[in-house]
Amino acid sequence: MDELNYKNCNDELAMILLGKLTMELPELQVDMQKQLQIKRVIDEVLYKYEVTSKVTALVSSDIEQKASLYLACKKLQGLSKKTILNYKIELRSLIKFFNKLVSSINSMDIRMYMSFISDGRQENTINSKMVPIRDFFQWLQDEEYIISNPTKKVKTVKEPIRQREPLTNEQVELIRDGELDIREKAIVEFLLASGCRVGELVNIKISDIDLQRMSLLVIGKGNKQRRVYFNDRTKISLKKYIGLRKGDSEYLFVGSKKPFNKLSERAVERIIKVVEEKTLSGRHLYPHLFRHTFATRALDGGLPLEVVQKLLGHSSIDTTQIYAKVKENNVEFLYKKIAG
């Protein structure tokens, strides 16, 4: 057996030992930092040894074949190209890690894989990377390729609670009072008024916009269509921008230089970065922050949570509650109102 195989066996043994310890000590299942610390200790101990396996027969893996079928099904379900690409990347990582049949992968294997992908990553990133993996194994079970889903017994990594702060009214006005060009202003006003995702923004066509009703239909996640609205301020900005922009693209927001193609999501992010430099250099601005600000202001303005959920295009109301929070002073005011 060559040196490469020795290393592979060492790594495999280290992951098996870590998996066994995790099974015996349940508190390790949600403590990735402790798992990484134990993994480093095991690696140090095994460094001077060359571990070989008693099993010499080659195992043929069917993960790649099943993953191709799974992705084909997801395309038929209407998932976006971006989502499909993300799923493909995570499944490619899974294929490289396992050399065994999908039917033989158990919960301990999945924990070993989670430990493998966790090195140097934050908890929310680990959980995000596991979303396609969990969905893949659920699909395998639904299609009766496997009897049980090994990811069901594996808990998500506990994430630290991070408070998301929307833009304050003062910050919004400072942005509006900044020396923005007509395209920057139109993008900012549209994001603030509609709560659209940046992926929805870049795909809007001029023909989609109903200036009379001040609304339009957008295609959101899962290829779902919904109606969003905007206000008079946004209407004025859009009319000015459409009247002055160059090129004949059917898309609303386009580049400022030839051939005036539609903006990419990355281009919008760069534009928002320029807005930050012009107006609020002390506050990090990004497109999703305007969506979060829209949701918070909508709730503070009295819109029911279910309405905000519909405007944002969330399939679950729990997601809406994460994106938007009622300001503490409003909570105090409402409490005093009912408490007398």
C-alpha positions in Angstrom: 0.0 0.0 0.0 1.5 3.4 -1.0 1.9 6.5 1.2 -1.3 8.0 -0.1 -3.4 5.0 1.0 -1.7 5.1 4.4 -2.7 8.8 4.9 -6.3 8.0 3.8 -6.5 5.2 6.3 -5.2 7.5 9.1 -7.8 10.1 8.2 -10.5 7.4 8.1 -9.6 6.1 11.5 -9.5 9.6 13.0 -13.0 10.3 11.7 -14.3 6.9 13.0 -12.9 7.5 16.4 -14.4 11.0 16.5 -17.7 9.6 15.4 -17.7 6.9 18.1 -16.8 9.6 20.8 -19.7 11.8 19.5 -22.1 8.9 19.8 -20.9 8.2 23.4 -20.9 11.8 24.4 -24.1 13.5 23.0 -23.0 16.9 24.1 -20.3 16.8 21.4 -23.0 16.6 18.7 -23.7 20.4 18.8 -20.2 21.5 19.9 -18.2 21.7 16.7 -15.3 23.5 18.3 -14.8 20.7 20.8 -15.0 18.1 18.0 -12.3 20.0 16.1 -10.1 20.1 19.2 -10.5 16.3 19.7 -9.9 15.7 16.0 -6.6 17.6 16.2 -5.5 15.5 19.2 -6.3 12.3 17.4 -4.3 13.5 14.3 -1.3 14.3 16.5 -1.4 10.8 18.1 -1.7 9.1 14.7 1.0 11.2 13.0 3.8 8.7 13.8 1.8 5.7 12.7 0.8 4.2 9.3 -2.7 2.7 9.6 -3.9 0.1 7.2 -7.3 -1.6 6.9 -8.1 -5.3 7.0 -10.6 -4.7 4.2 -8.9 -4.9 0.9 -11.8 -5.3 -1.5 -12.7 -2.2 -3.5 -16.2 -0.7 -2.7 -18.2 0.7 -5.6 -20.0 3.9 -4.6 -23.4 4.7 -6.2 -23.6 8.2 -4.7 -22.6 10.0 -7.9 -25.3 8.2 -9.9 -28.0 8.9 -7.3 -26.9 12.5 -7.0 -27.3 13.0 -10.8 -30.8 11.6 -10.7 -31.6 13.8 -7.6 -30.4 17.0 -9.4 -32.4 16.2 -12.5 -35.5 15.9 -10.3 -34.7 19.3 -8.7 -34.4 20.9 -12.1 -37.9 19.6 -13.0 -39.2 21.1 -9.7 -38.2 24.5 -10.9 -35.2 25.3 -8.6 -33.1 28.2 -9.8 -29.8 27.6 -11.6 -28.0 29.2 -8.6 -29.6 26.8 -6.2 -28.9 23.8 -8.4 -25.3 24.8 -8.7 -25.0 25.1 -4.9 -26.6 21.7 -4.4 -24.2 20.2 -7.0 -21.1 21.7 -5.2 -22.2 20.2 -1.8 -23.0 16.8 -3.3 -19.6 16.7 -5.1 -18.0 17.1 -1.7 -20.2 14.2 -0.3 -19.1 12.0 -3.3 -15.4 12.7 -2.6 -15.8 11.9 1.1 -17.6 8.6 0.9 -16.6 5.5 -1.1 -19.6 3.3 -0.2 -23.2 2.6 -1.2 -25.8 5.2 -0.2 -27.7 2.4 1.5 -24.8 1.7 3.8 -24.4 5.3 5.1 -25.6 5.7 8.6 -26.0 8.5 11.1 -22.4 8.2 12.4 -21.1 8.6 8.9 -23.1 11.8 8.5 -21.7 13.1 11.8 -18.2 12.3 10.5 -19.0 14.2 7.3 -20.2 17.2 9.3 -17.0 17.2 11.3 -15.1 17.1 8.0 -16.8 20.2 6.5 -16.8 22.1 9.8 -13.1 23.0 10.0 -12.7 26.8 10.0 -16.4 27.4 9.2 -19.1 29.2 11.3 -22.1 27.3 12.6 -24.6 28.8 10.2 -22.3 28.0 7.2 -22.1 24.3 8.3 -25.9 24.1 8.6 -26.3 25.8 5.2 -23.9 23.3 3.6 -25.9 20.4 5.1 -29.2 21.6 3.7 -28.7 19.9 0.3 -27.2 16.8 1.9 -30.3 16.4 4.2 -32.6 17.0 1.3 -30.7 14.5 -0.9 -31.1 11.7 1.7 -34.7 12.5 2.2 -35.2 12.2 -1.5 -33.4 8.9 -1.5 -35.8 7.7 1.2 -38.9 9.0 -0.6 -37.8 7.3 -3.8 -37.2 4.1 -1.8 -33.5 3.9 -2.6 -32.8 3.7 1.1 -34.9 2.4 4.0 -34.2 5.3 6.5 -32.8 8.8 6.3 -29.5 8.8 8.2 -29.6 12.6 8.5 -32.8 12.7 10.6 -31.0 11.6 13.8 -28.2 14.2 13.2 -28.9 17.5 14.9 -28.1 20.9 13.3 -25.3 22.8 14.9 -26.5 25.3 17.5 -25.9 28.8 16.1 -25.2 31.8 18.3 -28.0 34.3 18.3 -27.1 37.3 16.2 -29.3 40.3 16.3 -30.0 41.7 12.8 -30.3 45.5 12.9 -32.2 47.2 10.1 -31.5 50.7 8.9 -32.9 53.4 11.2 -35.2 56.1 9.8 -32.3 58.5 10.1 -29.9 56.3 8.2 -32.5 55.9 5.4 -32.8 59.7 5.1 -29.1 60.1 5.1 -28.8 57.7 2.2 -31.6 59.5 0.3 -29.9 62.9 0.9 -26.6 61.6 -0.4 -25.2 62.5 -3.8 -26.5 59.4 -5.6 -26.8 59.1 -9.4 -30.2 58.3 -10.9 -29.6 54.6 -11.1 -28.3 54.3 -7.6 -31.3 56.2 -6.3 -33.7 54.1 -8.3 -32.2 50.9 -7.0 -32.2 52.1 -3.3 -35.8 53.3 -3.5 -37.0 50.2 -5.2 -35.4 47.9 -2.6 -36.7 49.9 0.3 -40.2 50.1 -1.1 -40.6 46.5 -2.4 -38.6 44.3 -0.1 -37.4 42.4 -3.2 -34.4 40.1 -3.2 -31.4 41.1 -5.3 -32.0 38.1 -7.5 -35.5 39.3 -8.2 -34.4 42.8 -8.8 -32.0 42.0 -11.6 -34.6 40.0 -13.5 -37.2 42.7 -13.6 -38.2 43.8 -17.1 -39.5 47.3 -18.0 -42.6 45.6 -19.3 -43.3 44.0 -15.9 -43.8 47.4 -14.2 -47.3 48.8 -13.8 -46.7 52.4 -13.0 -50.4 53.1 -12.7 -50.9 50.5 -10.0 -47.4 50.9 -8.7 -46.8 47.2 -8.6 -45.3 44.3 -10.6 -45.0 40.5 -10.5 -41.6 39.1 -9.6 -40.3 35.5 -9.8 -39.0 34.5 -6.4 -37.4 31.4 -4.9 -38.7 28.1 -6.2 -39.8 29.8 -9.3 -42.8 31.2 -7.4 -44.5 34.3 -8.7 -45.8 37.1 -6.4 -46.9 40.7 -6.6 -44.9 43.4 -5.0 -45.7 47.1 -4.6 -43.8 50.4 -4.5 -44.6 54.0 -3.5 -44.8 57.4 -5.2 -41.2 58.2 -4.4 -40.1 55.0 -6.1 -42.3 55.7 -9.1 -40.7 59.1 -9.6 -37.2 57.6 -9.3 -38.0 54.8 -11.8 -39.6 57.1 -14.4 -36.5 59.4 -14.2 -34.1 56.4 -14.5 -36.0 54.8 -17.4 -36.1 58.1 -19.2 -32.4 58.7 -18.9 -30.8 55.2 -19.1 -29.0 54.1 -22.3 -29.4 51.1 -24.4 -32.5 49.1 -25.5 -32.4 46.2 -23.0 -35.7 44.8 -22.0 -34.4 44.6 -18.4 -35.0 47.4 -16.0 -31.6 47.8 -14.4 -28.7 47.8 -16.8 -25.0 48.6 -16.9 -23.8 52.2 -17.5 -21.5 51.2 -20.3 -22.0 49.5 -23.7 -23.5 47.1 -24.4 -25.8 48.1 -21.5 -26.6 44.5 -20.5 -28.8 43.8 -17.4 -27.0 44.0 -14.1 -25.8 40.9 -12.3 -26.4 40.3 -8.6 -22.7 41.0 -8.0 -23.0 44.3 -9.9 -25.8 45.4 -7.7 -23.8 44.6 -4.6 -21.0 46.8 -6.0 -23.5 49.6 -6.6 -24.7 49.4 -3.0 -21.1 49.5 -1.8 -20.7 52.8 -3.7 -23.9 54.0 -2.0 -22.3 53.1 1.4 -19.2 55.1 0.6 -21.2 58.1 -0.5 -23.6 58.2 2.4 -23.0 55.9 5.4 -19.3 55.0 5.5 -19.7 53.8 9.1 -22.5 51.3 8.3 -22.0 48.2 6.1 -24.6 48.3 3.3 -25.7 45.3 1.2 -28.9 44.6 -0.8 -30.5 42.2 1.7 -30.3 44.9 4.4 -32.8 46.9 2.5 -35.2 43.9 2.4 -34.8 43.4 6.1 -35.4 47.1 6.7 -38.6 46.9 4.5 -39.9 44.0 6.7 -39.2 45.8 10.0 -40.8 49.0 8.9 -43.8 47.2 7.5 -44.4 45.5 10.9 -43.7 48.7 12.8 -46.2 50.4 10.5 -48.9 47.9 11.5 -49.0 45.4 8.7 -50.0 42.0 9.9 -47.2 39.4 9.9 -49.1 37.3 7.4 -49.3 40.2 4.9 -45.5 40.9 5.3 -44.9 37.2 4.8 -46.8 37.4 1.5 -45.0 40.5 0.4 -41.6 39.0 1.1 -42.5 35.7 -0.6 -41.7 33.5 2.4 -43.1 30.0 2.5 -42.9 29.9 6.3 -44.0 32.7 8.7 -41.1 31.7 10.9 -38.7 33.1 8.3 -40.6 36.4 8.3 -40.2 36.6 12.1 -36.5 36.2 11.7 -36.1 38.9 9.1 -38.2 41.5 10.9 -38.5 42.5 14.5 -40.7 45.0 16.2 -38.8 47.8 17.8 -38.5 47.7 21.5 -40.0 51.1 22.0 -43.1 49.9 20.2 -43.3 46.8 22.5 -43.2 49.1 25.5 -45.8 51.5 24.1 -48.2 48.6 23.3 -47.7 47.0 26.7 -48.5 50.2 28.5 -51.5 50.6 26.4 -53.1 47.3 27.4 -51.7 47.3 31.0 -53.0 50.7 31.9 
